[in-house]
Amino acid sequence: MLKVRTTARRAAAQRMAGFPLLQRIGQRGVRAVTQVPPFFLLAHSYHDNSEFGCFSPPQVKPEISSEEELNNRKVNANLVQLANASIEELSAEAYGLTDESQSYSTAGIVAPAKGLPPKASLSAIVSALQKTYCQNISYEFEHVMSSAARQWFAGYVESLTSQDIAWRKDRFHELLAKTEVFEHFLQKKLPNVKRYGLEGSESIVVLLDQLIFEATQHGIVDIVAGLSHRGRMSILANLLEYPQDEMLRKLRGGSEFSDESPHSGDMLVDLAKPATLRYPGVESPVNVDVLWNACHLESGMPVGMGKSRTKDINIARAQNRRSHTIGDHVLSVSLHGDSSFAGQGIVAESLGMSGLAHFTNGGTVHVVINNQVGYTTPASHTRTTRYASDIAKFADIPIIHVNGDYPEELARAARTAVAYRQKFRKASTKSFGKCADVVIDVWTFRKRGHNELDEPAFTQPAMYKRINSRKSIPVTYEDRLIASGELTKERAAAVRKQWLESLNAALSSSSECNPTDPKRPPGWSRLAAPNSYPTEDTTGVETATLYNIGVRSVTPAESFKVHPRIDRFHIQPRLKKLQERAAGLDWATAEALAFGSLLAEGYNVRLSGQDVGRGTFSQRHAMMVCQESERVYVPLNHMGAANSRQRMGKLEVVNSNLCEEAVVGFEYGVSVEDPFTLAIWEAQFGDFYNNSQTIFDGYIASGEAKWGQQNGLVLLLPHGFDGGGPDHSSCRLERHLLLSNDPMDGHVCAMPNIYVAYPTTPAQFFHLLRRQVKRNFRKPLIVAAPKMLLRLASATSTLNEMSPGTCFRPVLDDPTTRDPRAVKRVMIVSGKLYYDLAKLKSENPLGEHVAIVRVEELTPFPRRELFHVLSRYANATDFVWVQEEPRNAGAYAFAAPRIKSLLPKHAELRYVGRSEYAATCSGIETQQAAEHMQLTTEAFDGLRGLVADLVIDSIAIQREQQKQLKPASVIAASVSHRWSNRAVYAAAQSSDH
């Protein structure tokens, strides 16, 4: 019923000119590439391998055919066509091959194999090809652009025999039997629990076990496993040795964490716990790092890629490996559902970046659990392609289709997949076929509905009639082994009985079980645990050091030709301002100083995003490109250590592919794995983060609360209303603030889950970046990053503002206030609007009565710092929150109740800004400019009335003092503002003052 008899070999697209071959799509595609002008292909080799983190594998050439093989292909051209026939063309007669008495040479056509002599009959050749491609396992690799990969794959699978594979049949039976016993046990004991079981797909456990075993044969010591919902419980319990009593406690409604743990936990199908497995004959154990997974389908795929790459790099670094190929130590395995693999956009995003130099992890093995139905939707309605795995073809990934009824074929698939990965992670073509990923599409079925409470016959009656009439995969395999004499009935029954007894004992003890919390990963033990008391180091740096870093940040290599505009507008202005010492430095310089100072202290920095090397606004130029050779040079990576014992960090500049969700997920994986690498993702515009909202919600903001999984990812989201329209203006501050666990009432919160900042000076930005890795804990940091401020002359900082003793300040007081007692209106603002208001204040004759206070860090909300600043303005009676965002956006809704709790009794907080908008802002430039002028003007309306209040108060105090002949001992209480009361203002004007 479920056999895969639909794919045949169509591997060799490279053929000699003059062959009488049919014109097929694959061949036309290859020929078209050879005709592309050279300047088009140049884009594929833009970067070289000279810079940190660029793991671009060397080019490998296909094996050169011998003269005998070439001649044989010419002579037996029709046989070549048959060997590479498509599904619809599997007929020898179609190629004029009808003479059974003739012997054909297989040289250069079919790979040498046992049972197939160098010269064989047509039936023997067809039988050999059918045995390889048309049984319970088949392969698709004709779409791979690399002729070397196609050539290798055909040769490998055609020559692979049963004797070459470690069948481990006892192990297969044990895993299958345990899985079936486990599923039946849960169905009987906990029938109302949705566990998304593995019944019908039990052989997936065998495949995973064989993949791990095959990996150990190549020296792999760590596996990063991203599991799907389907079968997660079975895989954890039956393969990865998850404690049975702890799992049953969770299934019965308890927590997966200890009673003392602060973590809130997650769904059953998102459970994770690291495991250590040992295999007979393998010297070292293998560590399996199971990913915590947010519930959204496939969202964990890029997280596993980032985590496995970083883990592999860190292992090589710890071993002081000078010669290191990415993927030497770590294998990433990712499980998928058939419908989600075909339907979720993050799959295409992740596959698209899997072969890129700064994202490759050496190759992931993807396992598709192909139930042939998505929830209740049949395959014909879930995709337009033939196979659920077809999305992988665009990334040059070979696909292995295998029938889940046959564990031995799954072992063959695992062997082939790992062998391909190990071969082509080390040597891939330069322009095409760089991805060493493999997809194993396992055709299985789903015994029950989408979950155990569903009735699948509602929507698939015919399918489930057939499913319910057949034996299970474990029983079928067990019967085959008993029939062949490889297993006894007594042994089979003993395995099941022992496992059932173990489960019953675990169920009895589960109610009193107190789970052991997972150990903290390496590196994290040097930092504060979740919810522990934080400490922070100073973030200032010696000015001499900063000066040297600044100079080196714009110093190109010798004989390196820089673009003249970069030299004129970037390099020379930076050098000039650094030499002046007291001159104001821009944001790009402050960022370079932060990066360079961290590198000098041994931290690595990974800056990722679209166009980050140059910068969206052409402000950064962290990497330079030679105008003659296109060689890439990152100046900060060539600063040199102050002494021979000092380890310098490296800056990895990652110009990512044009996607957001997968890249953010990848960088989250980097940050989770290595707390001492400053991982940064920068959006082109803050609005673009919207595409990665799933990663923000399910991982970045909540991962620590749910799983205890900390991360220190920095997200730079350019924000600000400057005429960019509704989709290039807002990073949606309001959404990030809603994700914050900052308490509304101001009660002490042990630790915030995220930090959100909107800095207004380069020095503040400098300290934010350094603080992120200098503190003894890690939290994600979301920065509303500058756009217009990048080159605003007034938005600069000096080296002294970054010198020792300085640090990030969550609240900035008004630096122009001379007499706090004269201030009647306090404007509270966050972000770039401060500079517009400050300019208007300086032009207003009553500006001395206004103080503009900046909230630089929105969450955790700086109550103490803000109260300290506001309390200076004892005579202030009018408190205003001013923002350029609409009222239903920006920080107002979050900040207002928190600010009100700090104000004097009876004082109110007014709002000045745009009214509610459905869109972020207007896309009409004149309208946006008019709105901006209106809100900034409104911010200063009514000052005369407030000043009149101040005059009246002063007169009243003076008269009271004269009556009592005593100096005033207290400052007058705040009065209700009457800035629109013209009569009061007139009286104040006529009074003796």
Buried (B, 14 or more C-beta within 10 A) or exposed (E): EBBBBEBBBBBBBBBBEEEEBEEBEBBEEBEEEEEEEEEEBEEEEEBEEEBBBBBBBEBBEBEEBEEEBBBBBEEBBBBBBBBBBBEEBBEBEEBEBEEEEEBBBBBBBBBEBEEBEEEBBBEBBBBBBEEBBBBBBBBBBBBBBBBBBBBBBBBBBBBBEEEEBBBBBEBBBBBBBBBBBBBBBBBEBBEEBBBBBBBBBBBBBBBBBBBBBBBBBEEBBBBBBBBBBBBBBBBBBBBBEBBBBBBBBBBBEBBBBEEEBEBEBBBBBBBBBBBEBEBEEEEEEBBBBBBBBBEBBBBBBBBBBBBBBBBBBBBBEEEEEEEBBBBBBBBBBBBBBBBBBBBBEBBBBBBBBBBBBBBBBBBBBBBBBBBBBBBBEEBEEBBEEEBBBBBBBEBBBBBBBBBBBBBBBBBBBBBBBBBBBBBBBBBBBBBBBBBBBBBBBBBBBBBBBBBBEBEBBEBBEEBBEEBEEBEBBBBEBBBBBBEEEEBEEEBBEEBBEBBBEBBEEBBEEBEEBBBEBBEBBBEBEEBBEBBEEBEEEEBBBEBEBBBBBBBBBBBBBEEBBBBEEBBEBBBEBBBEBBEEEEEBBBBBBBBBBBBBBBBBBEBBBBBBBBBBBBBBBBBBBBBBBBEEEEBBBBBBBEBEEEEEEEEBBBBBBBBBBEBBBBBBBBBBBBBBBBBBBBBBBBBBBBBBBBBBBBBBBBBBBBBBBBBBBBBBBBBBBBBBBBBBBBBBBBBBBBBBBEBBBBBEEBEEEEBBBBBBBBBBBBBBBBBBBBBBBBBEBBBBBBBBBBBBBBBBEEBBBBBBBBBEEBBBBBBBBBEEBEEBEBBBBBBBBBBBBBBBBBEBBEEEEBBBBBBBBBBBBBBBBBBEBBBEBBEBBBBBBBBBBBBBBBBEBBBBBBBBEBBEEBBEEEBEBBEBBBEEBEEBBBBEEEEBEEBBEEBBEBBBEBBBBBBBBBBBBBBEBEEEEEEEEEEEEEEBEBBEBBBEBEEBBEBBEEEEE
